[in-house]
Amino acid sequence: MFYQIKQYIRFLIKSTNQHGVHSPFVYNLVTKCFYDKSFYNDYKSIASYKKALLKNKSCINVTDLGAGSRSMQHKKRYVYQIAKNAGTTNKRAKLLFRLTRYFKPKNVLELGTSLGIGTHAISIENPNANIITIEGCPNTSKFASLFLKDYSITNTNLVTGNFKDEIEKLKTNTFDFVFFDGNHQKEATIHYFETLLKTSHNDSVFIFDDIYWSKNMTEAWNTIKQHPQVTVTIDTFYWGFVFFRKEQNKEHFVIRA
């Protein structure tokens, strides 16, 4: 926790808003998506999904295949506790919704379904998208699958398995949008990134959750930033955005979002 506080102070010092951005591509993303203050009716569904989870007293026997949870150490966890302590916040779910609206991805991959909060936000904005979401814990996967069906989410293929094994099967796919939201460990994160590079194209966006989760996770983020195929990155503290736009010079942005 001390590490994150220290890094957040550094982030606040280094970060800027749209006025410090000179790239038209990043400026448009920040002003038209990050800072979009419009109210969308689907926000009601996002709030309803999270509210229902916070009221759910089902118990899940959780298998952690990644870094695990800082706030919940027991394997048996109540759904409302997971939603409260580890689930995607409404603010970030709304941003996922806006990002999907802005980029209009046709093929989406999510590593780390958890309770399906992010999956739901991505799906409702673009019901015609093909979404693959992978969850390592069988019991969590089963719960999320049923919960998403209750909300009429039909364009999602929920895969249960180890990320490393499952993404090997996807190397011939092409993804417009990849959300890395699980296993916050350096070596694993870099491996997933390098494996899924094969699925990217010029306009793909990769989003990494919790890039300041730990010192090792930040090291993974810095390694990814320096990869020769990466041209533009945006650090919003909670998430790291990666782009592969060959028409742009390599540049890194630190933006308050």
C-alpha positions in Angstrom: 0.0 0.0 0.0 2.9 2.4 0.8 4.4 1.8 -2.6 1.1 2.7 -4.3 0.7 5.9 -2.3 4.2 7.0 -3.1 3.7 6.2 -6.8 0.3 8.0 -6.8 2.0 11.2 -5.5 4.6 10.9 -8.3 1.8 10.4 -10.8 0.0 13.6 -9.6 3.2 15.6 -10.1 3.9 14.2 -13.5 0.4 13.9 -15.0 -1.5 16.4 -17.1 -4.9 16.8 -18.7 -5.8 17.5 -22.4 -4.0 20.8 -22.3 -0.6 19.1 -22.0 -1.2 16.8 -25.0 0.0 17.6 -28.5 -0.9 14.4 -30.2 -4.2 14.8 -32.1 -4.9 11.0 -31.6 -4.4 11.2 -27.8 -6.1 14.6 -27.5 -9.2 13.3 -29.1 -9.2 10.1 -26.9 -8.8 12.2 -23.8 -11.4 14.9 -24.6 -14.0 12.7 -26.4 -13.7 9.5 -24.3 -11.9 9.9 -21.0 -13.5 13.3 -20.2 -16.9 12.6 -21.8 -19.4 13.8 -19.3 -22.5 12.7 -21.2 -25.0 10.5 -19.5 -25.7 7.3 -21.3 -28.8 5.2 -20.4 -26.6 2.1 -20.3 -25.0 3.6 -17.2 -28.2 2.5 -15.4 -27.5 -1.1 -16.4 -23.9 -0.9 -15.2 -25.0 0.4 -11.8 -27.7 -2.2 -11.6 -25.3 -5.0 -12.3 -22.9 -3.9 -9.6 -25.7 -3.2 -7.1 -27.0 -6.7 -7.6 -23.6 -8.2 -6.9 -23.2 -6.1 -3.8 -26.5 -7.6 -2.5 -25.6 -11.2 -3.5 -24.7 -13.4 -0.5 -23.6 -16.5 -2.5 -20.3 -18.0 -1.4 -17.6 -18.9 -3.9 -14.7 -21.2 -3.3 -12.0 -19.1 -5.1 -8.9 -20.5 -6.7 -6.3 -17.7 -7.2 -4.0 -18.4 -10.1 -2.4 -14.9 -10.1 -1.2 -12.5 -7.5 -4.4 -12.9 -5.5 -6.3 -10.4 -3.4 -4.8 -8.1 -0.8 -8.0 -7.6 1.0 -9.4 -11.2 0.9 -7.1 -14.0 2.0 -9.7 -16.8 2.5 -10.6 -19.1 -0.3 -14.3 -19.0 0.5 -15.6 -15.5 -0.3 -19.0 -14.0 -0.5 -19.9 -12.4 -3.9 -20.8 -9.1 -2.2 -17.3 -9.0 -0.7 -15.6 -9.7 -4.0 -17.7 -7.0 -5.7 -16.9 -4.5 -3.0 -13.2 -5.2 -2.5 -11.9 -6.5 -5.8 -14.6 -5.9 -8.4 -14.3 -3.2 -11.1 -15.6 0.1 -9.8 -18.6 1.9 -11.4 -16.3 4.7 -12.6 -14.0 2.3 -14.4 -16.9 0.2 -15.8 -18.3 3.4 -17.3 -14.9 4.2 -18.8 -14.7 0.7 -20.3 -18.2 1.4 -21.8 -17.0 4.7 -23.3 -13.8 3.1 -24.6 -15.9 0.5 -26.4 -18.1 3.2 -27.7 -15.1 5.2 -28.9 -13.0 2.5 -30.5 -15.9 0.3 -31.7 -13.9 -3.0 -31.5 -15.3 -6.0 -33.3 -13.1 -8.6 -31.5 -12.4 -8.2 -27.8 -10.3 -10.3 -25.4 -10.5 -9.9 -21.6 -8.1 -11.7 -19.3 -9.8 -12.0 -15.9 -13.6 -12.1 -16.0 -14.0 -12.2 -12.2 -17.7 -11.4 -11.6 -18.2 -10.0 -15.1 -18.5 -6.3 -14.3 -16.1 -5.3 -17.0 -17.4 -7.9 -19.4 -20.9 -6.5 -19.0 -19.8 -2.9 -19.6 -18.0 -3.8 -22.8 -20.8 -6.0 -24.1 -23.8 -3.7 -23.6 -22.3 -0.9 -25.6 -21.4 -3.1 -28.5 -23.8 -6.2 -28.6 -22.4 -7.1 -32.1 -18.8 -7.5 -30.8 -17.3 -10.9 -30.5 -16.0 -11.0 -26.8 -13.8 -13.7 -25.4 -13.2 -13.5 -21.7 -11.0 -15.9 -19.7 -11.4 -16.7 -16.0 -9.0 -19.0 -14.1 -11.2 -19.9 -11.2 -13.9 -22.5 -12.2 -16.3 -21.5 -9.5 -16.0 -17.8 -10.3 -16.4 -18.5 -14.0 -19.6 -20.5 -13.4 -21.1 -17.8 -11.3 -20.2 -15.0 -13.8 -21.6 -17.0 -16.7 -25.0 -17.4 -15.0 -25.0 -13.8 -13.8 -24.2 -12.4 -17.3 -27.0 -14.6 -18.8 -29.4 -13.0 -16.3 -28.5 -9.7 -17.9 -29.1 -11.0 -21.4 -25.4 -10.9 -22.3 -25.2 -13.3 -25.3 -22.2 -12.1 -27.3 -19.6 -13.4 -24.8 -17.6 -16.6 -24.9 -16.5 -17.2 -21.3 -13.5 -19.6 -21.2 -12.4 -21.3 -18.0 -8.7 -22.0 -17.8 -5.1 -20.8 -17.1 -4.4 -17.6 -19.1 -1.0 -18.9 -20.3 -2.6 -22.1 -21.8 -5.7 -20.4 -23.2 -4.0 -17.5 -25.0 -1.7 -20.0 -26.8 -4.9 -21.2 -28.5 -5.7 -17.6 -29.6 -2.5 -16.7 -31.4 -4.1 -16.9 -34.8 -6.9 -14.6 -33.8 -6.9 -10.8 -34.4 -8.0 -8.6 -31.5 -9.0 -4.9 -31.7 -9.2 -4.5 -27.9 -7.5 -6.5 -25.2 -8.1 -5.9 -21.5 -5.5 -7.4 -19.1 -7.2 -7.7 -15.8 -5.8 -10.6 -13.9 -2.5 -12.1 -12.6 -0.7 -9.0 -11.5 2.8 -10.5 -11.7 5.7 -9.2 -13.8 6.8 -12.3 -15.7 3.2 -13.5 -16.4 2.1 -10.0 -17.6 5.1 -9.7 -19.9 4.5 -13.2 -21.3 0.8 -12.5 -22.0 1.7 -9.2 -23.7 4.4 -10.8 -25.9 2.1 -13.8 -26.8 -0.8 -11.5 -27.7 1.3 -9.2 -29.7 0.8 -11.7 -32.5 -2.9 -10.9 -32.4 -2.6 -7.1 -32.6 -2.8 -4.8 -35.6 -2.1 -1.1 -36.2 -5.3 0.1 -34.5 -5.4 -2.3 -31.6 -5.5 -1.1 -28.0 -4.1 -3.1 -25.1 -5.2 -2.0 -21.6 -3.3 -3.1 -18.5 -5.1 -3.0 -15.1 -3.3 -2.0 -11.9 0.1 -1.0 -13.4 1.1 0.2 -9.9 -0.1 -2.9 -8.0 3.5 -3.6 -7.0 7.0 -2.7 -7.9 7.2 -5.7 -10.1 4.0 -4.8 -11.9 5.4 -1.4 -12.6 8.6 -2.9 -13.9 6.4 -5.0 -16.3 4.6 -1.9 -17.5 8.0 -0.1 -18.1 9.2 -3.1 -20.1 6.1 -3.1 -22.2 6.4 0.6 -22.9 9.9 0.1 -24.3 8.9 -2.7 -26.7 9.8 -1.7 -30.3 6.3 -2.5 -31.6 4.7 -0.1 -29.0 4.5 3.5 -30.3 2.1 5.3 -27.9 1.3 4.6 -24.2 -1.0 6.4 -21.7 -0.5 6.0 -18.0 -3.7 6.9 -16.1 -2.3 5.4 -12.9 -4.9 2.7 -12.5 -4.7 1.6 -16.2 -1.9 1.6 -18.8 -2.9 2.0 -22.4 -0.8 0.7 -25.3 -1.1 1.5 -29.0 0.8 0.2 -32.0 0.1 3.1 -34.5 3.1 3.0 -36.9 2.2 6.5 -38.2 3.1 8.0 -34.9 6.5 8.6 -33.2 7.1 6.8 -29.9 5.7 8.9 -27.1 4.5 8.2 -23.5 1.7 10.2 -21.8 0.7 10.5 -18.2 -2.9 11.6 -18.0 -5.4 12.2 -15.2 -8.5 10.3 -16.2 
